């Protein structure tokens, strides 16, 4: 009986030892798994950081090119507007608006003109998003001088703003015809703005025309609507 008891005790000690070893092995395995998980987390964080940096770089590059494009368009638009101003200035300096035979008469105090005798009418059925037909009536005894120049403004938030000129407008669009042969003070004109302003969107607009009196010019306008 004593011998069996000793053997049983030895068996139990062996079982306890094996359990202890298994516990230690599981603990080591758990620690290894924890280390692997921590490594994966660090790798994922590094990848996300790299991706974020790449995205920031791409967004910065796109923003730069977009800004450069807008700046270039704005510069081109300013150049076109300057061309328009220069074209007008050249006409004024060269006195191409004025009939040389009537210069002195136009500057004389004997020539009386009244701005209220100028009237612009628009043929309503002629209005499109590309242009329209107008008639200028000047009932002064000696009518003012006129040309084909015009400008457009659009009503936005109760404020009249100049319509932007197309970026690719050709320089010849800024050369204007002088109406020297005006019979009975009536000018019938077809306004075509598609090559300068493009096709207009729906809204309320203002057509601005100019007229000459000696060395000076003045403007008159007429509102219309694109429906």
Backbone torsions as a table, in degrees:
resi	resn	phi	psi	omega
1	UNK	NA	-38.7	-179.3
2	UNK	-66.3	-39.2	179.1
3	UNK	-63.8	-42.6	-179.5
4	UNK	-65.4	-37.9	-179.2
5	UNK	-64.1	-41.9	177.8
6	UNK	-63.1	-42.6	180.0
7	UNK	-64.0	-41.6	179.5
8	UNK	-62.5	-38.7	179.8
9	UNK	-65.5	-40.3	178.8
10	UNK	-63.9	-40.4	178.9
11	UNK	-62.4	-40.9	-179.7
12	UNK	-65.7	-40.6	179.0
13	UNK	-61.8	-38.9	178.9
14	UNK	-63.9	-42.9	-179.3
15	UNK	-63.2	-44.0	179.6
16	UNK	-62.5	-42.2	179.4
17	UNK	-61.9	-42.8	179.8
18	UNK	-65.3	-39.7	178.7
19	UNK	-64.1	-40.1	179.0
20	UNK	-62.6	-43.5	178.0
21	UNK	-61.4	-42.9	-179.8
22	UNK	-62.6	-39.4	179.2
23	UNK	-63.9	-44.4	178.6
24	UNK	-63.3	-41.2	178.9
25	UNK	-62.3	-42.4	179.2
26	UNK	-64.9	-38.8	178.6
27	UNK	-63.6	-43.3	178.2
28	UNK	-64.5	-41.0	177.4
29	UNK	-61.8	-41.0	-179.9
30	UNK	-62.9	-44.2	178.6
31	UNK	-62.3	-39.7	178.2
32	UNK	-64.0	-42.0	178.1
33	UNK	-62.7	-40.5	178.3
34	UNK	-61.6	-43.8	178.7
35	UNK	-61.5	-43.2	-179.7
36	UNK	-63.4	-41.9	179.3
37	UNK	-63.6	-41.4	177.9
38	UNK	-63.2	-38.9	176.9
39	UNK	-62.7	-44.4	179.4
40	UNK	-61.9	-41.2	178.8
41	UNK	-61.9	-44.2	179.6
42	UNK	-63.4	-40.2	178.6
43	UNK	-64.4	-44.0	179.9
44	UNK	-63.4	-40.8	178.4
45	UNK	-63.3	-41.5	178.9
46	UNK	-63.2	-43.1	179.4
47	UNK	-63.3	-44.5	-179.9
48	UNK	-62.9	-38.5	178.2
49	UNK	-63.6	-43.5	178.9
50	UNK	-63.0	-45.1	180.0
51	UNK	-61.6	-42.8	179.8
52	UNK	-61.9	-42.6	179.1
53	UNK	-63.3	-42.1	179.1
54	UNK	-62.6	-43.8	179.1
55	UNK	-61.5	-43.3	178.9
56	UNK	-61.5	-41.9	179.3
57	UNK	-63.5	-44.8	-179.3
58	UNK	-62.7	-45.7	179.5
59	UNK	-61.4	-40.4	179.1
60	UNK	-63.4	-42.5	179.3
61	UNK	-64.2	-46.1	179.9
62	UNK	-62.8	-41.1	179.0
63	UNK	-62.9	-38.9	179.8
64	UNK	-64.0	-46.9	-179.6
65	UNK	-66.6	-36.0	177.8
66	UNK	-65.3	-43.4	178.4
67	UNK	-62.4	-42.6	179.8
68	UNK	-63.0	-39.1	179.8
69	UNK	-65.8	-44.4	179.7
70	UNK	-64.4	-41.5	179.7
71	UNK	-63.4	-39.8	179.6
72	UNK	-65.9	-43.3	179.3
73	UNK	-63.5	-41.4	179.2
74	UNK	-62.8	-39.4	179.1
75	UNK	-65.9	-43.2	178.9
76	UNK	-63.6	-39.4	179.9
77	UNK	-63.9	-41.5	178.7
78	UNK	-63.0	-39.1	178.6
79	UNK	-63.4	-40.5	179.4
80	UNK	-65.3	-43.5	177.7
81	UNK	-63.5	-36.9	178.3
82	UNK	-66.8	-37.2	177.0
83	UNK	-60.8	-39.2	178.8
84	UNK	-63.3	-44.1	178.8
85	UNK	-64.7	-43.8	-179.5
86	UNK	-62.5	-39.1	-179.9
87	UNK	-62.8	-42.7	178.7
88	UNK	-65.5	-45.1	-178.7
89	UNK	-58.6	-40.0	-179.8
90	UNK	-62.9	-40.6	178.2
91	UNK	-63.3	-43.3	-178.4
92	UNK	-65.0	-45.2	-177.9
93	UNK	-63.3	-35.7	-179.5
94	UNK	-87.1	-1.3	179.1
95	UNK	54.3	39.4	-179.8
96	UNK	-75.6	-11.4	177.2
97	UNK	-77.4	-22.8	-168.0
98	UNK	-101.7	134.1	173.3
99	UNK	-74.4	116.4	-176.0
100	UNK	-53.1	-32.0	-177.5
101	UNK	-71.5	-19.4	-175.1
102	UNK	-113.7	11.5	-176.1
103	UNK	-58.7	-51.0	-177.3
104	UNK	-64.7	-38.1	180.0
105	UNK	-64.6	-40.3	-178.3
106	UNK	-67.6	-31.8	-179.4
107	UNK	-84.3	-11.4	-176.3
108	UNK	-72.5	147.3	177.3
109	UNK	-68.6	-13.3	-179.6
110	UNK	-74.9	-17.7	179.9
111	UNK	-89.1	111.9	-178.7
112	UNK	-109.5	129.5	178.5
113	UNK	-132.0	150.6	-177.9
114	UNK	-127.1	120.7	-179.3
115	UNK	-60.4	-29.1	-178.0
116	UNK	-68.5	-11.8	179.2
117	UNK	-90.2	8.8	175.6
118	UNK	-102.4	133.9	-177.6
119	UNK	-140.1	134.5	174.8
120	UNK	-112.8	129.8	174.2
121	UNK	-123.6	149.2	-178.6
122	UNK	-117.9	133.0	174.3
123	UNK	-74.3	106.5	-172.7
124	UNK	-56.4	-38.5	-178.1
125	UNK	-76.3	-1.1	-179.2
126	UNK	-99.2	-7.6	-175.6
127	UNK	-73.8	123.1	172.9
128	UNK	-131.1	-179.7	177.6
129	UNK	-78.3	-1.2	-179.5
130	UNK	-110.2	-18.8	-178.1
131	UNK	169.3	-170.2	-179.9
132	UNK	-169.2	173.1	178.7
133	UNK	-111.5	137.1	-179.5
134	UNK	-129.5	164.7	173.4
135	UNK	-134.9	127.9	176.2
136	UNK	-104.8	126.3	178.1
137	UNK	-116.7	120.7	179.4
138	UNK	-120.0	105.2	-174.5
139	UNK	-93.4	12.6	173.3
140	UNK	-64.9	150.0	178.4
141	UNK	-60.4	-39.2	173.7
142	UNK	-117.7	94.4	-175.1
143	UNK	-60.3	157.0	174.4
144	UNK	-69.2	170.7	173.8
145	UNK	-93.2	145.3	-177.5
146	UNK	-133.1	162.6	174.0
147	UNK	-144.8	-174.6	-174.6
148	UNK	-88.2	2.3	179.3
149	UNK	-61.4	143.2	173.0
150	UNK	-156.4	162.6	177.6
151	UNK	-141.5	151.6	-180.0
152	UNK	-118.8	141.2	172.2
153	UNK	-127.0	152.7	179.9
154	UNK	-122.8	142.1	179.5
155	UNK	-83.5	115.1	180.0
156	UNK	-131.8	119.0	-179.5
157	UNK	52.4	48.2	177.9
158	UNK	62.9	22.5	180.0
159	UNK	-134.0	132.9	179.9
160	UNK	-83.1	122.8	-179.4
161	UNK	-123.4	139.0	-179.6
162	UNK	-63.5	132.4	178.0
163	UNK	-72.1	134.4	-178.6
164	UNK	-68.3	140.8	176.2
165	UNK	-80.2	144.5	178.8
166	UNK	-60.2	143.6	-178.3
167	UNK	-62.3	-37.2	-174.6
168	UNK	-98.8	23.8	178.2
169	UNK	-63.1	131.2	-178.1
170	UNK	-77.2	150.6	-176.4
171	UNK	-62.0	-30.9	-178.1
172	UNK	-66.6	-16.3	177.1
173	UNK	-69.9	-13.7	-178.8
174	UNK	-99.8	13.0	174.6
175	UNK	-99.9	124.4	-171.2
176	UNK	-114.3	143.6	-179.1
177	UNK	-82.5	134.1	178.0
178	UNK	-91.7	128.9	179.7
179	UNK	-92.2	86.7	-179.2
180	UNK	-82.6	-31.9	-175.9
181	UNK	-100.1	80.1	-179.3
182	UNK	-103.1	113.7	-177.6
183	UNK	-92.7	128.3	177.2
184	UNK	57.6	23.3	177.6
185	UNK	67.4	23.3	-178.7
186	UNK	-116.5	129.0	177.2
187	UNK	-125.4	122.8	174.3
188	UNK	-107.2	124.7	-171.1
189	UNK	-135.9	140.2	172.8
190	UNK	-99.3	114.8	179.6
191	UNK	-89.4	121.0	176.8
192	UNK	-121.6	107.2	-175.6
193	UNK	-103.1	1.2	-174.6
194	UNK	-59.3	-39.5	-177.0
195	UNK	-75.9	-15.1	-179.3
196	UNK	-105.9	-45.7	-176.6
197	UNK	-110.0	-10.0	-174.7
198	UNK	82.1	-171.3	178.1
199	UNK	-83.4	126.9	-174.0
200	UNK	-77.9	146.3	174.0
201	UNK	-79.3	169.6	178.0
202	UNK	-64.4	144.6	179.1
203	UNK	152.4	-178.8	179.0
204	UNK	-97.8	132.7	-176.1
205	UNK	-128.9	168.7	176.9
206	UNK	-133.5	125.2	174.6
207	UNK	-91.2	128.7	179.0
208	UNK	-114.0	124.5	176.0
209	UNK	-117.9	161.0	179.6
210	UNK	-125.1	158.9	176.8
211	UNK	-142.3	152.7	-174.2
212	UNK	-105.6	144.1	172.5
213	UNK	-136.9	97.5	-174.6
214	UNK	65.4	-124.6	-179.3
215	UNK	-90.7	5.1	-175.4
216	UNK	-116.8	152.5	176.2
217	UNK	-127.0	153.8	-179.3
218	UNK	-135.4	169.2	-178.1
219	UNK	-124.8	154.9	174.5
220	UNK	-137.9	147.3	-175.6
221	UNK	-132.1	163.8	179.7
222	UNK	-147.2	127.6	-179.6
223	UNK	-85.1	149.7	175.5
224	UNK	-153.8	172.1	-175.3
225	UNK	-133.8	137.4	172.9
226	UNK	-96.9	116.6	-176.6
227	UNK	-102.6	NA	NA
